[in-house]
Amino acid sequence: MFSLEGKTVVVTGGGRGIGKGISLCMAKAGADVVVAGRTLELLKAVAQEIEKMGRKAVAVQADITKPDDIQRIVHDATHAFGNIDCWVNNAGSADPKDVGALMDLRPDQWDRVVDLNMKWTFFAAQAAARAMTKGGSIINITSRSGSQPNPMTGQYGAAKAGIENLTATMAVEWGHLGIRVNSVAPGVVLTETFTAPGGTLSKPSRIQRQIETIPLRRLGAVEDVGNVCVFLASDEASWITGEVIQLTGGSRIPVGLLTYLHHVNERLSGDGKKPER
């Protein structure tokens, strides 16, 4: 079951973190993989790992915020393998310079985050759909932030919510073409970005605080996301479309909200003044 033998999968943002995990899981299931992203050295390293598994891989240096780069991913994938069976929209993030309270949010901070995580994610999906002449599966990696409050990066949560809504609409409009569109919304997944010095999970106390909100008592692993994507790419998921799969270890608590309120309470108890605006 869940074999991807004979299928071609494109993964954007595939050079590190969740994207790398998805790429490797797809290859383990038998797929040939096109790994796309901005850092060629990382992409080549992932491609080499895939080839060691006996699968074919192509590394494509590309920035999905550039239309020509999106088309180059499509071209290189179809040139190498003839077709695209699955496209995973994983590329997306919020740069530290765009983190801040909504009261202080500037238009440029809004545009950078929303353009990457919603606008260009949609146009990448559109390009994939146009290339899927035999049908296929499009998987949008969103976030728990798309359905819960997301203090300090509210525009990121709004963008992910927008993609989840577009997922349902794309599924309806493209269903007659044999194209399925679904979203996977992870909670906190342990990656090198989070655990690096200065990262969100760089301190054991921060990791423990996260774990305490999760019924299954552990953080997510990249393989958790990758395995769900393998299922959605497989023929066994052929009657699933327009859905958002929450992948959170059972957590229903937005940790960002708890952290934000913790800081608010510290300020209130410390000087009796209202929180900063």
C-alpha positions as CSV (number, residue, x, y, z in Angstrom):
1,M,0.0,0.0,0.0
2,F,0.9,3.7,-0.5
3,S,3.4,2.9,-3.3
4,L,4.5,5.7,-5.4
5,E,6.3,3.6,-7.9
6,G,6.3,5.2,-11.3
7,K,5.2,8.6,-10.0
8,T,7.0,11.9,-10.2
9,V,6.8,14.3,-7.2
10,V,7.8,18.0,-7.1
11,V,8.6,19.4,-3.6
12,T,9.2,23.1,-3.3
13,G,11.4,24.3,-0.4
14,G,12.7,20.7,-0.5
15,G,16.3,21.4,0.6
16,R,15.8,21.5,4.4
17,G,13.4,20.9,7.2
18,I,10.0,19.7,6.5
19,G,10.6,19.9,2.7
20,K,13.6,17.7,2.9
21,G,11.6,15.2,5.0
22,I,8.8,15.1,2.5
23,S,11.3,14.6,-0.4
24,L,12.9,11.6,1.3
25,C,9.6,10.1,2.3
26,M,8.4,10.3,-1.2
27,A,11.5,8.6,-2.5
28,K,11.3,5.9,0.1
29,A,7.7,5.2,-1.2
30,G,9.1,4.7,-4.7
31,A,8.8,8.2,-6.4
32,D,11.2,10.1,-8.5
33,V,11.6,13.5,-7.0
34,V,12.2,17.0,-8.2
35,V,13.6,19.0,-5.3
36,A,13.2,22.7,-5.8
37,G,14.4,25.6,-3.6
38,R,16.7,28.6,-3.4
39,T,19.9,27.0,-2.1
40,L,21.4,24.7,-4.7
41,E,24.0,23.0,-2.4
42,L,21.2,21.8,-0.1
43,L,19.1,20.7,-3.0
44,K,22.0,18.7,-4.5
45,A,22.6,17.0,-1.1
46,V,19.0,15.9,-0.9
47,A,19.0,14.7,-4.5
48,Q,22.1,12.6,-3.7
49,E,20.4,11.0,-0.7
50,I,17.4,10.1,-3.0
51,E,19.6,8.6,-5.6
52,K,21.3,6.4,-3.0
53,M,17.8,4.9,-2.4
54,G,17.7,3.9,-6.1
55,R,15.4,6.6,-7.2
56,K,16.0,9.4,-9.6
57,A,16.2,13.0,-8.5
58,V,16.6,16.5,-10.0
59,A,17.6,19.6,-8.1
60,V,16.2,22.8,-9.4
61,Q,17.3,26.1,-8.0
62,A,14.2,28.3,-8.0
63,D,12.4,31.0,-6.1
64,I,8.6,30.5,-6.3
65,T,8.0,34.3,-6.0
66,K,9.4,34.5,-9.5
67,P,7.0,33.3,-12.3
68,D,9.8,32.3,-14.6
69,D,11.3,30.1,-11.8
70,I,8.0,28.4,-11.3
71,Q,7.8,27.6,-15.0
72,R,11.4,26.4,-14.9
73,I,10.5,23.9,-12.2
74,V,7.6,22.6,-14.4
75,H,9.9,22.5,-17.4
76,D,12.7,20.6,-15.7
77,A,10.3,18.1,-14.1
78,T,8.5,17.3,-17.3
79,H,11.7,17.2,-19.3
80,A,13.3,14.8,-16.9
81,F,10.3,12.5,-16.2
82,G,7.6,13.3,-18.8
83,N,4.9,14.3,-16.3
84,I,4.1,15.5,-12.8
85,D,2.0,13.3,-10.6
86,C,2.2,15.2,-7.4
87,W,3.3,18.7,-6.5
88,V,3.9,19.7,-2.8
89,N,3.8,23.4,-2.1
90,N,6.1,23.4,1.0
91,A,8.0,26.7,0.4
92,G,6.9,29.3,2.8
93,S,7.9,31.1,6.0
94,A,8.0,34.3,7.9
95,D,11.3,36.1,8.2
96,P,12.3,37.4,11.6
97,K,12.2,40.9,10.3
98,D,8.5,40.5,9.6
99,V,7.6,39.3,13.1
100,G,5.7,41.9,15.1
101,A,2.4,42.9,16.7
102,L,-0.5,43.7,14.4
103,M,-0.7,47.2,15.8
104,D,2.8,47.9,14.4
105,L,2.6,45.9,11.2
106,R,3.8,47.7,8.1
107,P,2.6,47.1,4.5
108,D,5.9,45.7,3.4
109,Q,5.9,43.2,6.3
110,W,2.4,42.1,5.2
111,D,3.3,41.9,1.6
112,R,6.4,39.8,2.0
113,V,4.7,37.2,4.1
114,V,1.3,37.0,2.4
115,D,2.9,37.1,-1.1
116,L,5.1,34.1,-0.3
117,N,2.7,32.0,1.7
118,M,-0.5,32.7,-0.3
119,K,-0.1,34.5,-3.6
120,W,2.8,32.5,-5.0
121,T,1.8,29.3,-3.4
122,F,-1.4,29.6,-5.4
123,F,0.3,30.4,-8.6
124,A,2.7,27.4,-8.1
125,A,-0.4,25.2,-7.7
126,Q,-1.9,26.7,-10.8
127,A,1.2,25.9,-12.8
128,A,1.3,22.4,-11.4
129,A,-2.4,21.9,-12.4
130,R,-1.8,23.1,-15.9
131,A,1.0,20.6,-16.2
132,M,-1.0,17.6,-14.8
133,T,-2.5,16.5,-18.1
134,K,-3.2,13.0,-16.6
135,G,-4.5,14.3,-13.3
136,G,-2.6,14.3,-10.1
137,S,-2.3,15.4,-6.5
138,I,-1.5,18.9,-5.2
139,I,-0.6,19.1,-1.5
140,N,-0.3,22.5,0.2
141,I,1.6,22.6,3.4
142,T,-0.2,25.2,5.6
143,S,0.0,25.4,9.4
144,R,-2.0,25.1,12.5
145,S,-1.7,28.9,12.5
146,G,-4.2,29.0,9.6
147,S,-7.0,28.1,12.0
148,Q,-5.9,29.5,15.3
149,P,-4.7,32.9,16.6
150,N,-1.2,33.6,15.7
151,P,0.2,36.5,17.7
152,M,3.2,38.4,16.4
153,T,2.9,36.9,12.9
154,G,-0.8,37.4,12.2
155,Q,-0.3,37.9,8.5
156,Y,1.3,34.5,8.3
157,G,-1.7,32.8,9.9
158,A,-4.0,34.8,7.6
159,A,-2.0,33.7,4.5
160,K,-2.2,30.0,5.6
161,A,-6.0,30.4,6.2
162,G,-6.3,31.8,2.7
163,I,-4.5,28.8,1.2
164,E,-6.8,26.4,3.1
165,N,-9.8,28.2,1.6
166,L,-8.2,28.2,-1.9
167,T,-7.5,24.5,-1.4
168,A,-11.2,23.8,-1.2
169,T,-11.9,25.9,-4.3
170,M,-9.1,24.5,-6.3
171,A,-10.4,21.0,-5.5
172,V,-13.8,21.9,-6.8
173,E,-12.7,23.6,-9.9
174,W,-10.0,21.1,-10.9
175,G,-11.7,17.9,-9.8
176,H,-13.1,17.1,-13.2
177,L,-9.5,17.2,-14.5
178,G,-8.6,14.3,-12.1
179,I,-6.6,16.7,-9.9
180,R,-7.0,16.4,-6.2
181,V,-6.0,19.3,-3.9
182,N,-5.5,18.9,-0.2
183,S,-3.7,20.7,2.6
184,V,-1.6,19.4,5.5
185,A,-1.5,21.7,8.6
186,P,1.4,20.8,10.9
187,G,1.8,21.9,14.5
188,V,5.3,22.3,16.0
189,V,7.7,20.1,14.0
190,L,11.3,19.8,15.1
191,T,13.7,21.1,12.4
192,E,17.2,22.4,12.3
193,T,15.9,26.0,11.9
194,F,14.0,25.8,15.2
195,T,16.8,24.2,17.1
196,A,19.6,26.4,15.8
197,P,21.1,29.0,18.3
198,G,18.5,31.7,18.7
199,G,15.8,29.6,17.2
200,T,12.3,29.2,18.6
201,L,13.3,25.8,20.2
202,S,16.9,26.5,21.0
203,K,16.3,26.1,24.7
204,P,15.2,22.9,26.4
205,S,12.7,24.9,28.5
206,R,11.0,26.1,25.3
207,I,10.8,22.5,23.9
208,Q,9.2,21.3,27.2
209,R,6.7,24.2,27.1
210,Q,5.6,23.0,23.7
211,I,5.4,19.3,24.6
212,E,3.2,20.1,27.6
213,T,0.5,21.3,25.2
214,I,0.5,18.1,23.1
215,P,-1.5,15.0,24.2
216,L,0.9,12.6,22.4
217,R,3.7,14.2,24.5
218,R,6.2,14.8,21.7
219,L,6.9,17.3,19.0
220,G,6.3,16.5,15.4
221,A,9.1,15.0,13.2
222,V,9.5,15.8,9.5
223,E,8.7,12.2,8.7
224,D,5.2,12.7,10.3
225,V,4.5,15.3,7.7
226,G,6.2,13.3,4.9
227,N,4.2,10.2,5.6
228,V,0.9,12.0,5.4
229,C,2.0,13.5,2.1
230,V,2.9,10.1,0.8
231,F,-0.6,8.9,1.5
232,L,-2.2,11.9,-0.2
233,A,0.0,11.4,-3.2
234,S,-0.9,7.7,-3.4
235,D,-3.8,6.0,-5.3
236,E,-5.2,5.0,-1.9
237,A,-6.2,8.6,-1.4
238,S,-7.9,8.8,-4.7
239,W,-11.3,9.9,-3.2
240,I,-9.9,12.6,-0.9
241,T,-9.8,16.2,-2.1
242,G,-10.5,19.6,-0.7
243,E,-9.5,18.6,2.8
244,V,-7.2,20.1,5.5
245,I,-5.4,17.5,7.6
246,Q,-4.5,18.8,11.0
247,L,-1.2,17.2,12.1
248,T,-0.7,18.4,15.6
249,G,-0.3,15.4,17.9
250,G,-3.8,16.1,19.2
251,S,-2.9,19.7,20.4
252,R,-5.8,22.2,20.3
253,I,-3.8,24.9,22.0
254,P,-2.1,27.6,20.0
255,V,1.2,27.8,21.7
256,G,2.0,31.2,20.2
257,L,-1.0,32.5,22.0
258,L,0.1,31.1,25.3
259,T,3.6,32.5,24.9
260,Y,2.2,35.9,24.0
261,L,-0.2,36.0,26.9
262,H,2.7,34.9,29.2
263,H,4.7,38.0,28.1
264,V,1.6,40.2,28.6
265,N,1.1,38.9,32.1
266,E,4.7,39.5,32.9
267,R,4.5,43.1,31.9
268,L,1.2,43.7,33.7
269,S,2.5,42.1,36.9
270,G,5.9,43.9,36.7
271,D,4.8,47.5,36.5
272,G,1.0,47.6,36.5
273,K,1.1,49.3,33.1
274,K,-0.9,48.3,30.1
275,P,0.8,46.0,27.5
276,E,2.9,47.8,24.9
277,R,1.0,48.7,21.7
